[in-house]
Amino acid sequence: MLTPSSPADAVIAHLKTLAAENNLAGMARFGIETETALGINNPALNRIARQIKRDHGRALTLWDSNIREARLLAALTAEPQKLTLDRARQWAGDFNSWEIVDSVADLFVKARLEATLIPEFAADEREFVRRTAFSMIAVAAVHLKTEPYETILAWLPLVEAHAGDDRNFVKKAVNWSLRQTGKRNARCHGQALSLAQTLAERQDRTARWIGKDAVRELTSSAVLTRIGLQPLPR
């Protein structure tokens, strides 16, 4: 039985007992990198994270194992207040899967590194590092509830600047960040929708897809009702 005092090697040994190779093909179909994966599903990993709780030193060792499941646990159990910018940059250099990116993006926002890392990572040409910037925008739009809305809107120029990046894992994160910004509240909605409409008219195929998809969600009755706006007449 794992406990909060369990060392990294005990956690890794336990993970290996749960290996399920029959899950790997299904993971790969969802674009998850499986070369170092054990095939353990995320609900099981979340249960382990609740058992072992946060321990920053252990999380760093788990990350260094290069095992998919251990890295996901590192993201779940690192201590945000102890995460440094240098360590965040080091981890970002290791990213090889959208799944790892999105899990760690949540940690980076909890560590309040977003103000520095979002513009820095958006400018980075590496696919998964750039994805991290837009995953962080999406996470921040949802979870930084007390942050002024101007902070969230200030990242929209990055969305516009990189809406032409046609790499699959970047364009989906750019789209996600735009939609989550628009769904944050009524104040964010107008500017996000305006940008989405602009992108929807672009000649560039990727930008047009990002814009049209965002317009579709941001003008839906469900979204408009949730943020207190009048649904559009049909």
C-alpha positions as CSV (number, residue, x, y, z in Angstrom):
1,M,0.0,0.0,0.0
2,L,1.4,3.3,-1.0
3,T,1.4,6.2,1.5
4,P,2.6,9.8,1.6
5,S,6.0,8.6,2.8
6,S,6.5,6.1,-0.1
7,P,9.7,6.9,-2.0
8,A,9.7,7.3,-5.8
9,D,11.2,3.8,-6.4
10,A,8.3,2.3,-4.5
11,V,5.8,4.3,-6.5
12,I,7.4,3.2,-9.7
13,A,7.5,-0.4,-8.6
14,H,3.8,-0.2,-7.8
15,L,3.0,1.3,-11.2
16,K,4.8,-1.5,-13.0
17,T,2.5,-4.0,-11.2
18,L,-0.4,-2.2,-12.8
19,A,0.9,-2.3,-16.3
20,A,-1.7,-3.1,-18.9
21,E,-0.2,-3.4,-22.4
22,N,-3.6,-4.1,-23.8
23,N,-4.5,-0.4,-23.2
24,L,-1.6,0.9,-25.3
25,A,-3.2,0.6,-28.7
26,G,-6.2,2.6,-27.5
27,M,-4.1,5.3,-26.0
28,A,-2.1,5.6,-29.2
29,R,-5.4,6.1,-31.2
30,F,-6.0,9.2,-29.0
31,G,-2.6,10.6,-29.9
32,I,-0.9,9.6,-26.6
33,E,2.8,8.8,-26.8
34,T,3.1,5.2,-25.7
35,E,6.8,4.4,-26.1
36,T,7.4,4.7,-22.4
37,A,3.8,4.0,-21.2
38,L,2.7,1.2,-19.0
39,G,-0.9,1.5,-20.1
40,I,-2.4,2.6,-16.7
41,N,-5.6,4.7,-17.1
42,N,-5.9,8.2,-15.6
43,P,-8.6,7.3,-12.9
44,A,-6.1,4.8,-11.4
45,L,-3.3,7.4,-11.5
46,N,-5.6,9.9,-9.8
47,R,-6.3,7.4,-7.0
48,I,-2.6,6.9,-6.5
49,A,-2.0,10.6,-6.4
50,R,-4.6,10.9,-3.6
51,Q,-2.8,8.1,-1.7
52,I,0.7,9.5,-1.9
53,K,-0.2,13.2,-1.8
54,R,2.3,16.0,-2.7
55,D,6.0,15.6,-2.3
56,H,8.1,17.8,-4.5
57,G,11.4,15.9,-4.3
58,R,9.6,12.7,-5.1
59,A,7.8,14.3,-8.0
60,L,11.1,15.4,-9.5
61,T,12.5,11.8,-9.3
62,L,9.3,10.5,-10.8
63,W,9.6,12.9,-13.7
64,D,13.2,11.8,-14.3
65,S,12.1,8.2,-14.7
66,N,10.8,9.1,-18.2
67,I,7.8,6.7,-17.6
68,R,4.5,8.2,-18.8
69,E,2.6,7.3,-15.7
70,A,5.3,8.5,-13.4
71,R,5.4,11.8,-15.2
72,L,1.7,12.2,-14.9
73,L,2.0,11.5,-11.2
74,A,4.8,14.1,-11.0
75,A,2.5,16.7,-12.4
76,L,-0.3,15.7,-9.9
77,T,1.9,15.5,-6.8
78,A,4.6,18.2,-7.3
79,E,4.3,21.2,-4.9
80,P,3.4,24.3,-7.0
81,Q,5.0,26.7,-4.5
82,K,8.3,24.9,-5.0
83,L,8.3,24.7,-8.7
84,T,10.9,27.1,-10.2
85,L,10.9,28.6,-13.7
86,D,14.1,26.7,-14.5
87,R,12.5,23.4,-13.6
88,A,9.4,24.3,-15.6
89,R,11.5,25.0,-18.6
90,Q,13.4,21.8,-18.2
91,W,10.2,19.8,-18.0
92,A,8.8,21.6,-21.1
93,G,11.9,20.5,-23.0
94,D,10.9,16.9,-22.2
95,F,7.3,17.2,-23.5
96,N,6.4,14.6,-26.1
97,S,2.6,14.2,-25.7
98,W,-0.4,16.5,-25.6
99,E,-1.5,14.6,-22.5
100,I,1.6,15.3,-20.5
101,V,1.5,19.0,-21.7
102,D,-2.1,19.5,-20.5
103,S,-1.4,17.9,-17.1
104,V,1.7,19.9,-16.5
105,A,0.1,23.1,-17.8
106,D,-2.3,22.9,-14.9
107,L,0.6,22.6,-12.5
108,F,2.4,25.6,-14.1
109,V,-0.7,27.8,-13.6
110,K,-1.1,26.6,-10.0
111,A,2.6,27.6,-9.5
112,R,1.7,31.0,-10.9
113,L,4.3,30.9,-13.6
114,E,1.9,31.7,-16.4
115,A,2.8,35.4,-16.7
116,T,6.4,34.5,-17.7
117,L,5.9,31.2,-19.4
118,I,2.9,31.9,-21.7
119,P,4.6,34.5,-23.9
120,E,7.9,32.7,-23.7
121,F,6.4,29.3,-24.7
122,A,4.2,30.8,-27.4
123,A,7.3,32.1,-29.1
124,D,9.0,28.7,-28.9
125,E,8.9,26.8,-32.2
126,R,8.8,23.3,-30.5
127,E,5.3,21.9,-31.0
128,F,4.6,20.7,-27.5
129,V,6.2,23.7,-25.9
130,R,4.0,26.1,-27.9
131,R,1.0,23.9,-27.1
132,T,1.9,24.4,-23.4
133,A,1.4,28.2,-23.7
134,F,-2.1,27.8,-25.0
135,S,-3.0,25.0,-22.6
136,M,-2.0,27.4,-19.8
137,I,-4.2,30.1,-21.2
138,A,-7.1,27.7,-21.3
139,V,-6.4,26.5,-17.7
140,A,-5.9,30.1,-16.5
141,A,-9.2,31.2,-18.0
142,V,-11.1,28.5,-16.1
143,H,-9.2,28.3,-12.8
144,L,-7.8,31.8,-12.0
145,K,-11.3,33.0,-11.0
146,T,-10.1,36.1,-9.1
147,E,-7.7,37.3,-11.8
148,P,-8.8,40.5,-13.5
149,Y,-10.4,39.8,-16.8
150,E,-7.9,42.1,-18.5
151,T,-5.2,39.6,-17.6
152,I,-6.9,36.8,-19.6
153,L,-7.8,39.1,-22.5
154,A,-4.2,40.2,-22.8
155,W,-3.3,36.8,-24.2
156,L,-5.7,37.1,-27.1
157,P,-3.0,38.7,-29.4
158,L,-1.0,35.5,-28.9
159,V,-4.0,33.5,-30.1
160,E,-4.3,35.7,-33.2
161,A,-0.5,35.5,-33.8
162,H,-0.3,31.8,-33.8
163,A,-3.7,30.8,-35.3
164,G,-1.9,29.9,-38.5
165,D,0.2,27.2,-36.9
166,D,-1.2,24.1,-38.6
167,R,0.4,21.5,-36.4
168,N,-2.3,19.4,-34.9
169,F,-1.5,19.7,-31.2
170,V,-0.9,23.5,-31.5
171,K,-4.0,24.4,-33.4
172,K,-6.2,22.4,-31.1
173,A,-4.7,24.2,-28.1
174,V,-5.0,27.6,-29.7
175,N,-8.7,26.8,-30.4
176,W,-9.2,25.6,-26.8
177,S,-7.6,28.7,-25.3
178,L,-9.9,31.0,-27.4
179,R,-13.0,29.1,-26.5
180,Q,-12.2,29.0,-22.8
181,T,-11.4,32.7,-22.8
182,G,-14.8,33.5,-24.3
183,K,-16.6,31.2,-21.8
184,R,-14.9,32.8,-18.8
185,N,-17.5,35.5,-18.4
186,A,-19.6,38.1,-20.3
187,R,-16.7,40.6,-20.3
188,C,-14.3,38.2,-21.9
189,H,-16.9,36.8,-24.3
190,G,-17.2,39.8,-26.6
191,Q,-13.5,40.2,-27.4
192,A,-13.0,36.4,-27.8
193,L,-16.0,36.1,-30.1
194,S,-14.8,39.1,-32.1
195,L,-11.4,37.5,-32.6
196,A,-13.1,34.2,-33.5
197,Q,-15.2,35.9,-36.1
198,T,-12.1,37.5,-37.6
199,L,-10.2,34.3,-37.7
200,A,-13.2,32.6,-39.3
201,E,-12.9,34.9,-42.3
202,R,-9.2,34.3,-42.8
203,Q,-7.8,32.8,-46.0
204,D,-5.5,30.6,-43.9
205,R,-7.2,27.2,-43.5
206,T,-6.0,26.6,-39.9
207,A,-7.0,30.0,-38.6
208,R,-10.4,29.7,-40.4
209,W,-11.0,26.3,-38.6
210,I,-10.0,27.7,-35.2
211,G,-12.3,30.7,-35.7
212,K,-15.3,28.8,-37.0
213,D,-15.2,26.2,-34.3
214,A,-14.9,28.9,-31.6
215,V,-17.7,30.9,-33.1
216,R,-19.9,27.9,-33.0
217,E,-19.4,27.3,-29.3
218,L,-19.3,30.9,-28.2
219,T,-22.7,31.6,-29.9
220,S,-24.4,28.5,-28.5
221,S,-27.4,28.9,-26.3
222,A,-25.7,26.9,-23.5
223,V,-22.7,29.1,-23.4
224,L,-24.6,32.4,-23.7
225,T,-27.0,31.4,-20.9
226,R,-24.3,30.2,-18.6
227,I,-22.4,33.6,-18.8
228,G,-25.6,35.6,-18.5
229,L,-26.0,36.7,-22.1
230,Q,-29.2,36.5,-24.1
231,P,-29.2,33.6,-26.5
232,L,-29.2,34.7,-30.1
233,P,-32.5,34.3,-32.0
234,R,-32.7,31.6,-34.5
